[in-house]
Structure formats: structure tokens, C-alpha cells
Amino acid sequence: MALEPVIRNFGRRLAAEDARGFGDRELLGRFLADRDEVAFAAIVERHGAMVRGVCHRVLGHEQDCEDACQAVFLVLARRAAAVRKHDSLASWLHGVAIRVARKALARRSRQPVHTPDTADVAVPDATAEVTWRDAKRLVDAAVARLPERFRLPVVLCYLEGLTRDEAAAQLGWTTATLRGRLERGRDRLRADLARRGFPLSAAFLAVAFTNPSTASAASWAATLATTILGPAGPSPAASALAYGAIPSMKKKLVIVLIAFAGVLASGVVALKALAPPLPPGTPTKAVRVYDPDPASPPTPDELKGVWVNEQIYPDGTGKKTWTLRFPDGQHSVLELDGVSPGVKYVMTRRQTYRFPKPDEMETTVTERYHFDDPLKLRPAETKPQTSSFKWDNKERTSFTLTYKPERAEDASTSLTYRKTEPPAVKPDPLVPEYLTKIDRTIRKQPVYETKTPGYLLLAFGPEAKHKIWVVIDGNKLYIDRNGNGDLTEPGEKIDNTVGVGELFSSLVTGNKPEDTKTAFIFVAGGIAAPGGTSYGDLTISGAIEAEGRILAMMRVGGKPAQKTGIGYTWFRDTPADAKVFHFASPVVTLQPSMSAPFALDANEPANPDRKFYVELGTPGIGFGTFATIEGKSFPKDVNPVADFEFPAAEAGKPPIKFQKTLSYRQMTAFGVVDQFGADVTIPEGAGRGKGPAKVTLSFPNCPVGKIEPRTFEVYYRVKVTNEKPK
């Protein structure tokens, strides 16, 4: 055996080991100086997994991914001098990878689809994985939008898996600088995702940054480097993709990626419906939280009734309403109903109370809810809290509570509550009676492995005659396909297709890794009623948080397809408490969209994220059960209409009215229309702090059914020129 090749290979291995010890600045410098193949291979080995991850999230197809990876590093080989900051090579490659992968996706979409000749070859459903791929692409796009100083630590720590110390050493930063920029980048990323429909509790999306592995990173990198720099060169597909991947300095690249509509949860966020104060279909909260405890003494006469404190923001962007009830002599219920600024929330807590002194009230929280979804108690809430209590008049029609701050340096907070008549809770006219009385019986259940299964109830078609139970049990999903109430039949147990355990959720939520347990994607397949009516394929994806809360989003690929929101598609602990989603319902309505959680603000520049959006869909039972209808097939000239009415600034003047046609179609990365919108300008003469405006939504000639007009409140902020900074 000749020794020369062995010695040459051994020398390359030693050189490669030596190269791995250099930073990106040194490696890129060596490559620019003399086209050092070993230095180039070290760059590919270091950043290849991240680049492959981006390409795989956008493209999915393995060969397309390989061509795109070659193209990214071919761009580097040809345009390495274009990397202005050598220490920022990771974020530069991330940006190039996104552009190349999108170019590959566009080229693939223009190619004809070849159908197999064999009749029995199964063609996979193209919509089955749309939900997850869209979500993963959205997160990469959000990273690309970060400023350079924040994007670089995010790419190194979250996409390439470096520790903070390792990333700081590679960049030549102090650990404190790295940590500060990483946290600010994460906060900006969270805000960006929230604006595009991802609520902050969507921890499971962090799994999107799981990069595909290769058998040997070093071997793969060396092979790729040789392919790109060698005489044979890369594949023709890679060469075509690399061309024009870096825009000229005279051109401005505008990246717009609209969030997947399935993550748009239902309910009003930017606006509040003119509806009962409590969401419909909340039997658990309404009964257990607001009702008296039979073992407790009766409510003192002076505390009976409903006590309210209402605060409207001076700039008009929102309000808070505190409602306090005393259902018995030991329990109170405090509800905070707010819009701040433009973001709708309802927080409720049940607590014990007592008066150690006549002017002092002590409370201890026992239950907490967001809308009608139970939340885990924070440690501070489990401790008794003391506030001063003072009647404001002899008639005892109002009292003031002064809450003591947790820290001595903080100011105390005083709220004055006034006695009001209990609001009349009316049934939601959009929720049919048959849905409120739906049978929640499960005839037969399997033995669950986790002992803590989560339940959802899905109803289909007119009068919800076909209903199926969906039960999650760790990495398993049980689905009652035929609707007979038996979850033990063959084919009704589905495995999780994600195949990951521990997730690093800090990227999206700021939580520690242990705060999230398991991400899941369940491709449940076709849903059909016994009579043969098909409702399309069902896909469910989401995460199980460490505290046990299960968040999900669903897509039913019918005609038209419908989606539900991840932040509010919560599995419940028992069938009696399960949320009810109604797909293919005859009751179709409009509501303001969750992807625009802002008050209308005349002080903000116009941009696509601040349009006024609405979504079309079908309501269910429980907050967050609005199932959005995809509207891609709707004619372009058929759109919803919004009639606005703003209060006038000048007393005695009539309100200012105008109409907007919501003709802008917001789409996901796959071109699926999920909502309708328009730019809305606050009119001259609108009153500041005069209360909310009103908007009436209608949809003439709606393709999926008759839409009755509905009126909502919308908060807004007029142009302010001399406002003092907060």
C-alpha cells in the first residue's frame, strides 16, 4: 500500500483539527487569502447543520435541501468578500440560506407535478404537514428580521446550540454583553412572533430549530467543500440557486412572511364584542368559580351584589374593569376584564377572604383563569395578601381597597369599587342550543399511560350530529373516528410524529427548558361521518408544558378548510370540561382577528402588521374555539365590509362615520388566505379619550353562507404632538 495518500490524508486530518480551533474571522481570512480548502471545510462543518436546518424547514424535500445547502456555501465561496463582519458569518449564512431556500421553493412550485401511472400508489395529502412547516418557516423569518447585534447571538445559541460562554468566546464579547444582547434579541423575537399570531405561551414552536443530523458532520463538510471548490463543481441546480442570492447594494430586500392562520386563536384581542361580560360556554368556571361553597357561611349583607371599578386609559387605547363578587362568607371572585393597549384579556381568580380587622381584608388565591382556561398558581399567589379596606359612605355603596406592594420601594395601589346590579348573562345567539347540549359521554376509554389525559370534543356538520373525541396521552393521540364513543377500537391510536422529548422553549416564551415537556404533531387522516360525508384530513400539533397544560392547533382540510388557534386550543382534564369545536357549521360569522393585537394608533407609521383584520369562521363552546375558514378560493371582488363610527372630539358634534372594504388578503407561506384586512386611518376630529369607536362587520355575498352584521368596540389613539413621555 502506498504511503503517500495515507500521509496526505493524515495531514489533512491534522489540519482540520487545527482549523477547528480558529474563530470565523481567522477561518474566513485564511480562505480569502489563499482559498484554503481546510478552512472552508471547517466553516461548513461549524455552520452546516444550521444551514441544513433552515433549508429543511423551508423545503422539506431531502434532495432540494441538499441542492440548497450546496448553493448557500457556493455563494460563500464566490462572494466571501461580501461578508463585511467576519465574526458575523453565522447570521450572514442564515440570511443567505433563507433566500436560497425560498428561491428553491418558488422554482419547485413552477415545476409540473408528475402523477404516478400505477393506480394503487398512495399520493400523500399536501396539507397534512402544512401547519408545522408554515410555523417553522415563520420563526426563521422572524430571526432574519432581527438587527445584526441581536440576530448573531440568537443564531449561535439557539440555532447552532452554543452555550453563552462558547458564543461569547467566539465573538470576542464578554459573557455579560452576550447575555444582554441574547435576551433583547429573544424579547424582540417574541414580540415579532406575537404580532404574527403566535401567543407567548406557544412554547412548542422552539422545536422548529431542531436541525437535521448527518452521519458525520466532518465527513459531510469535507465532501461538500471538495465538491464546491473542486474541478467538478456543484450540481447545476445548486449553481442556478446560487446565482443572485446576494442582492446588489442598490436593491432593498423586503422580506414579508405572513403567519400561518392556524395559530390565529379565536376571540377578540384588538377589540371587544358588545356581548355578555363572560364568554359563552364556560360551565366549569361559571359554576365552580362563581357559585357559593355549601360549607361556607352566607355572604354578609353589606357585601352582596357586584362591585365594579372601571378605568379608561387617558389616551383612549384601552380600559380595565375590575369586578369583585362575594359568593359566600369565605370566598370572593375577582375578575379583570381589560384591553391594554388594544389587547383583550380576562383574568379571573377565586380566593378566600377574611377580615382580621374591620379595616383590613386578607385574601388567598385558590384558582386562576385566563378567560375560561385554568392556569397554574404562581407561588406569590398562594400566600395571603393583605389590603386595607374602607367604606366610602354611610350607605355602603362603595368601598376602597388599597393593595400593599410586594416591595417596600413600590407604591401602593388603591381601587374604589361601586355596587352595581348583576349583569344579565344571555346565551350567545351564535352558539346553537344543540351545541350547548351536546352529549359528552365517552362510552369506552383505554388505560392511559400518563394518567393525565387531555380532552377535546370536535363536532361536524349541521346540528353537530357527527362528533368525535380527541384525547391526548403523552406521545399518543386517541381519536374516535366513527363517533361511537369507543376509543379502544383498532386504528384509533396515533403516534407523535415529532419524536422529540425535551424542548428549549426559551426562544419563544422566555421559559427555562424544563418548562416544556413534549412537542407533538399528530396526522389523524380523513374524518368522515357514518353516512359518507367527508370533512377532510385532521392534523393536530402543539406542546405539553411542564406544568401539565396542553396547547394545540388544529387544521381540518375540508372544503373550505378550517383552522384553530394554538394559544387557545387547550386540552382539558375531563370530558365535562372539554372545549367544543364545530367544523362545517351552518353558523358562520366574522370577528376581529387575533393577528392584529393593537389599538388603532395615529402615531404609528403604516405597515402590513397594523392593518385592521377580520377572520371568518364558525364558533364553538368555550373561549378560543373559533374555527377560522380559509378563503383562498373566494372571488377577489367578494370581501367583508367594516363600518366605523368614531366619537367626535367636539361636544355636540355627530360621530364620524366611514366604511372600509376589507379587500387585503393576508396569506400564509403556502398562499392560504386566513383573514381580510384594510388600512384604517383615524379620522380628523375624532375625540381623544372619548371612549371606544364602534365597527360593524358584514360580508355581502359571502361564499360560505349568510353573515349577520355584528358590532364591536375598537380602541384607538389620536395623533399626539405634545404628549409628555411616560
N, C-alpha and C positions, 0 to 999 in steps of 0.2 A: 504493500500500500504506500503510495507516495505521501511524503510528509508535508510537502508544501501546502496543499489545500487544508490539511489539518491545522498547521501552524497559522495559516492565514485566517481560518475560521476562529481559532483560539484568540488571535489578536483582535479580531472584530468583537468578540465577546468581552475581552478586557476593555476595549474602547467604549463599548456600550455601557458596561458597568461604570466606567469613569464618567461618561456623559450624563448618566442619571443623577450624578451628584451636583450638576450645574443647574442654575436657575434658567428661566425662559430667556432672560436678557442675554446670558452667555451663549446659550444654545442657538438662539436666532442670530446672534452676532457671528458665531462660527459658520453657520450656514450661509449667511450673506457674504462672508469673506471668501470662502473657497468651496461653496456648495458641498459642505461636509455631510455625507450621507448618514454617518453615525449620529451626528447631532440632529438631523432631520428625523431619523427613526426614533430618537429619544423624545422629540416633540410629539410625534404621532402616538407613541406608547403612553405618554403622560396625559394627552388630551383626547386620545382616540375614543375612549369609552363615552366621554361626554358628547362628542360629535356624533357617534353612532346613536346615542340616546335621543338626540334632537331629531336626527333623520328618521329613526324608527318611530318616534311619536307622531311625526307628520305623515310618513308614508306607509308604515306597517309592513309592506311587502319587502322581503329579505333582499332580493336582487336589486330592487330600486334603492334600498337603503345602502347597499354596497357601492353602487354607482355614485350615489350622492356623497358618501364618505370619501371616495376617491376624488370626486370633484372638489370637495372642500380643501383637501390637502394639496390638490393640484393648484388651486387658487393661491395657497400659501407659497408653494414652490415658485410660482410665476410672479407673484406680487408681494413677496415678503418685505420688500422695501416700503410697502404701503402701510405696514404696521408702525404707526407713529410712536407708540409707547410699548416697548418690548416687554415690559413687565405686565402689560395688559393683554398679552397674547390670548389667554383663555377666553376673555369676553369677546375679543375680536373674532376668534374662531366660532364662538357661539352665534354671533350675528351672521357670519358667512354661512354657517350650517342652516340657519333658519331660511335665508334667502335661497340657497341652493335647493333645499328640500321642497320649498314652496314651488320653485320653478319645475322641479321634477313632478310634483303633484299636478301642476297645470298641464304639463306635457302629457302625462298619463291620461288625464281627463279628456284630451282631444283625440286619443287613440281609439279605434273601433274595438268593440268588445266582441270576442270570438266565442260563440256558443258551442259546447261540445256536441259532436254528432251523436254520441251514444245517448239514448233516451233515458237510461236509468242513472246517469251521472247526476248527483245532487249538486245544485247550484246554491251556495251559501247566501243567506239573506244579507244584503249590503247594509241594512240598517241595524243589524244586531249589535255591532260594536261602535256605532256612530256616537253614542253618548259618551263613552270613555275616550275615544280618540279626540273628539272635539274638546273635551275638558283638558286633556294633556297638551294639546296644541295651544290652548288659551294660556296656560301657565308659562310655557316657553315664550310666547309673545309678550307676556307681562314682564318677564325678566329682561327681554330685549329692550323694553321701553325705559328701564331704569337708567339714571345717569351713570356715567362710567365709574365714578368713585364708589357707587353703591353696587353696581352690577358685578364688578370684579370679585368682591368677597362673596357675593351670593353664588356666583358660578363656581368658585373654588370650593366653598364649604358645602353647598347643597347639591351641586351637580357633579362635582369631582370627588366629594367625600373627604376633603382635607379637614383636619382639626383646625381650630383657630390658631394655635401655635404654629402649625405647619404652614398655614396660609400666610400668617404674618411674616414668618421667616422667608418664604418665597418672594413676598412683595417688598421686603425690607421695611415693613411697618412695625410699630410697637403693637403688642397684643391689645393694648387699650384702644389704639386707633382702629385696628381691625375689628374689634368687638363693637365699637360705636358705629362704624360705617355699616357693618353687617346688620345690626339691629335697625338702623334707619332704613337700610335697603329692604329689610323684611317688612317694616311698617308700611313703606310705600307700596310694596308688592301686595300686601294685604288690602290696602286701600284701593289699589287698581283692580284687584280681583273682585272686591265688594262692589265697585261701580259697574262691573260687568256681570253681576248677578250671583257671585259666589259669596254667601254669608260667611262670617268669620268662623263659624262652627264647622265649616266644610273641611275637617282635618284630613279626610281620606285622600284629597287631591295630591298630597305630598308624594304619594306613591307614583305619581306621574314621572318623577325624576329617577325612577329605577332604570338604570342603563342596561341594555343587553350585554351579556358577557361573551367573551370569546374564549376558545380553548386555551390559548396562550397569548396574552397581550403583547409580550415582547416579540414572539414569532410573527404575529399578525402585523405589528408595526414595522418590523424589518421587511416583511414581504411587500407591504404597501409602499414603503419608502423606495424599495428597489423597483417596483412597478412604475411609480411616478417619475423617478429620476433616471431609470434605465433607458436603453435604446428602444425597447418595445413600446414604452409609454402606457398610459392608462387606456381604459376602454373608450370606444367612440362616444358612448352615452355620457361617460364622465367628462370627456373633453367638451361636449356640447353644453353640459350643465355648468361647467366652469366659466364658459365664455360670458362676460358681462356680469359676473356675480358681484363684483365691486363697482358700484355706480361711480360716475365721474364726479369731481368736486362741484361741478356746476349744477348737478341734479340733486334734488332733495328727495330722499326715500321716505315715503309716508306709509307706515305700517298700520293697517286697521284690521283688527280681528275681533269680530263680534262674538259674545259669549254664547255658548250652547244653551238653547232655550229651556232644556230640561232642568237646568239649575235655577231657572227663574221660579221662585216659590210663589204661591198664591197669596192673596190678601193684599191690602192696601198698605204701601210703605210711604210713598211720597204724599199720599192723600188719605183722607179718612172718609169712609162712606157715611152718608146720612142714614144710619141704621141703628138698631138697638145697641146699647153700650157693651154687651157681651157677645162674642162670636156665637153663631148658631151651632147646635150640635155639640155641646160641651157637657155631657151628662156627668162625667166624673167630677170636674171642677165645680159645676153648678150645684151638685148635690152634696158632695162631701165637704167642699170648702165653705160654702155659704150657709149650710144648714147648721142648726144648733146641735151640740153634743147632749144626748139624753141624760148623761151622767152629770152634767154641769147644772148649776143653779140658773134661774132665768136672768135675762138681761135687766139691769137696773132701769127703771122707768125713764130717768133723765138721759140715758144713752141709747134708747130705742130710736129707730129711724135710720136715715142715711145721711152721713156727714161729708161735705164736699169742700175742697179747696181748689180753685181754678186759677191758673196763671197763664196769661198770654204774653208771649215774647214781645218786647217793645218794637223790635224791627219787623215783626209780622211773620217770621219764619216758622213759628210753631207755638205749641201750648202744652201745658201739663195739667192734668186733672187728677187730684188725689181723692179717692173715695174710701171712706172708712165706715165699716159696719161692725156691730157688736151682736152676733147671732145668739149669744148666751152670756152668762155671767163670768165666763172664764176665757172665751175665745173672741178674737177680733179678726177682721179681714181687711187688709189694706191693699187697694188697687191703684196703680199708677198707669194712667192712660195718656200717652204722650205722642207728640210729633215734634222731633227736635234734631236738626232743622230739616223738616220735611220727611224724616224717617219715622215711620209708625211703629210703636211698641206698646204692649200691655204687659205689665209685670204685676203679679198678684202674690201675696203671701198671707198665709193663715198663721196666727200667732196666739199664744196665751197672753193674758194680761192680768194685772192686779194693781191695786193702789196701796203701796206700802205706807204712803202718807196722803192726805186729801189733795195736796198739790203736786203729786208725783205719780207717774204711771210707769210700770215696768213691763216690758214685753219680751217674749222669746219666740223666735220664728220656728214653726214646726213643718211648714210646707211652703214651696215656692214654685211659681209657674211663669212661663213666658207664653202669653196668650193662654191656650189650654194645654200646653205641654209641660209636664213636671220637670223641674230642674233639681240638681243636687244642691244641697245647702252648703254655703260657704262656712268655714269654721267660725268666722266672727258672728254669723247669724245664729249660731246655736247657743251663744252666750246671752244672758239677759241684758237688755238695753234699757236705760232709764232716761226719761224725759220729764220736764216739768209740765204740769197740767193746770190750766187756769180758765175758769168760766169767764166769758166776756160780758155777761149781763145777767140780771136777776132772772129773766125768763129762761135762761139756759138754752138759748137757741144757737149759740156759737161758743166754741172754746179754742184756745191756742195751745198747741204743743210746741215746746222748744226742745229740739233734739240736741243732746250733748255730743260734741265732736269726739272722735276716737283719739285724736291727738290734741294736746293742750294748746298748741300753737294755731290750731284751726278755729274758725269762727263757728258759733252755734247757728242752727237753722230753726226758724220759727214758722209754723204753718197755722193759719186760722181756718178752722172747719165750721161751716154753717149747715144747719139742719135743713134738709130738703125732703121732698116727697120721693119715695122709692120710684125709680123709673119703670115704666111698663115694658116688660120684656116680651116682645112679639115674635112669633115664629118668622123665620126668614122666608119671604114669599118665593125665593128662587130655589129653595130646597123642598122638593115634593114630599108630601106626607108619607108616601110609601117608602121613601128613603130613610126617613126618621124612624120608621117602624120596622126596618129590615131585620130579618131573623139572624141572630148572631150565634146560632148553635153550631158547634163542631161535633159531628157525630162520633168520630173516632180519631184519636191523635197517636202519634208514635211516642216512644220513650226518647225524650230529648237528652242529648249528651251534655249540654251546658246547664240544664235545669233552669235556665232563664231565657226562654224563647221570646221573640218579639212578633207581634201580630199586626197585619194589615188586612182589611177587607176590601176587595175590588168588585164593583158592580158594573154590569154591562147592559147596554140596550135600553129601550123603553121600559119603564116601570121596574128597572133593575131586576128583571126576572132571572138573569144568569149572574150568579155571584160566586166568587172563588176566594178561598182563604189563602193568604201568603204568610208563611211562618218561617222566620229565620232562626237558625240554631247554630251559632258559631260560623263554621265554614260550610254549612249545609243550608239549603232552602227547600222547604216543602211547599208545594203548590197544588191546590185542589182543582186540577184542570177541568174535570167534568162537573164540578159544583155539587157533588153529592155529600159533601161534608166528611168524607173519609180521606185522611191524609196519609194512610198507610198503604195505599194501593201501589202497584209497580209503576215506575216511571214518574212518580210524584216527588222524588228527592233529587235535587240538583246540587252538583259540586261547585264550589267557588272557583272561578277561572283565573283569579288574580294570582293566587298561590304565594302570597306574602303574609308574614306574621307581623313583626314589629314595624311600625311606621314612624318616620320622622316628621311629625306634624307641625313642628315649629315654623316651617316655611310659610304655612298658610295661617296658622292660628296663633303662633307665639307660644304654644304649649310645649311642655317637655316631651321627649319621645315616649315616655311611659304613659302619657295622657291618651294615646290612641292604641288600640289593640290590633284590629284586623280590618283591612280593606276587602271589599268583595265586588265581584261582577257575576251576576247570575243571568245566563241567557236561557230564558224559560221556554222559548219557542212559541208556536202558534196557540192562540186562545180561541176556542170555538164553542158555541152553545150546543147542547144536545141536538137541537133541530137543524144544525148545519150552518148557522150564521157564524161567519169568521170575523174576528175583531183584530187580527194581526198578531205579530210577534211581540212578546213581552220581554224587556230587558230591565233588570234592576241592579243598580250599582250604588255603592256608598261605603260607610265605615261604621265600625263598632268602637265607640270611645271607651277609655279605660273605666270610666265611671258607670258604664253599662248602657248609656244612651245610644240608640241605633239610628243613624241618619242615612237617608237613601234618596235616590231619584229614580223615576220610572219613565219608560217610553213604551207606548203601545203603538205599533206600526200599522194602524188601520187606515181607512180612507174616510176622512183625513187622519193622520197620525196625531197622537196627543202625548204630552209630557207633564211631569210633575216636578216640583222644586226640591232640591237636595236639602236646603236648610229647614224644611218643614215637613218632609215626608218621614215622619218619625214612627218607628215601630213602637207599639205599646205592650205593656206587660201582660195584659189579659185580653181575651176576646171582647169582653164587655166594654173595655176602654178603647178598642181599636178604632182608628180613623177609617172613614169610608170614602173611597174614591169612585166616582161614577163616570165611566167612559162611554162614548157613543150615546150620551143622554140627549133626550129631546129638548132639555132646558139649556140653552146656550146664552151666554151673556158677555158683556165687556166689563173690564175693570182696569184701573191704572196699573202699570207694570212695576214689578219689583226691581227691574234693572235700572231704574232712574230714582234712586233714593235721595232726591234733592228737593228742596223748596225751589220754586221759580225765583231766580235771583237776577235782577237787572245789573248787578255789579260784576257778574261773571261773564267772561267772553264766551261767545257761541262756540260750541264744539259738539260732535256727534253724541257724546255721552250725556249731554244735558238737554236733549230733546224731550218733549213730553210724549211718553209712550203709553200705549194701552195694549192689553192682551185679550184675546178671545178664547173662551173655554167653557167648561162645564163645572158647576160647583158640586162639592160633596159634603160630608159631615165632619166638622172639626176644622180648626184653623189650618191653612196650608193645603187644603185638599182640592184647590182649583186646578183642573187639568187643562193646560193650555193646548189649543188647537193650532197645528201648523198650517200656515196659509200660503204656501208657495204656489199652489195651483190657482189661487184666486185671480180673476182678471185685474189688470193693472189699474183700471178705472173704477174698481169697486173697493171702497175704503171706508173705514169708520169716520165719524164726524164728531168734533168736540165743540160745544157751545159754551164759551166762557162768560162769566159775569163778575166783574171786579167792583168792589165798593169805591165810590168817589171820595177823593180827599176833601173836597169842599162840601160842607154841610148843606143839605137840601138838594144837592145835585143827584140826578138819577144814576144808577150803576152803569158802568161802561161794559157794553156787550160786543162780542165779535165771535166769529165762527172760524174754525180751522178744519180743513180736511187732512186726515192723518194718512198721507199718501207715501210717507217714507217707510220702506220695508226693512226692518232690522233682520239680519240673517246670521246663521251660524257659519262656521267654516265650510260646511257642506252645502251652503246655499239654501238652507231651510228657513223660511220666514217664521219667526216666532212672535213678532209683535209689530205694531204700526205706530208711527210717530210723526211729529212735525216740530219745527222751531216755533216757540211761543215767546213773543215779546210782551213784557208787562206794559200796558198802555200808559201814555202820559195822563196824568190826573188821577191815577189810582191812589187810594188812600194808604198812608203808612200807619201800620198798627191798627187798622180799622177792622180787623178780623179776617177770616179766610175769604178767598174768592170761591166761586162755585163753577163746576164744569159738569155739563150734561152730555153723556156719551150715547151715541146712537150709531146704527150701522144699516143704512138703507140698502136693500137688495143683498143682504148677507147671503153668501152661497150655502151656508150650512143651517139656516133656519132663521125665523123671525127674532129680532132683537128688540126688546122693550127698552126705551131710554132709561138711564139711571143717572142720578145726580150725586156728585161727590164734592167734598171740600178740598181746596188746594191752598197751601200756604205759599206766600210769596214775599219778596223783599224788593222794595222800590230802590231806585238809584239814590245812593247816599254820597254826597260830596264832602261834607264836613264832619263826618261821624268820628268821634274820638276812638282811638284804638282800644280794644278790650284788654 
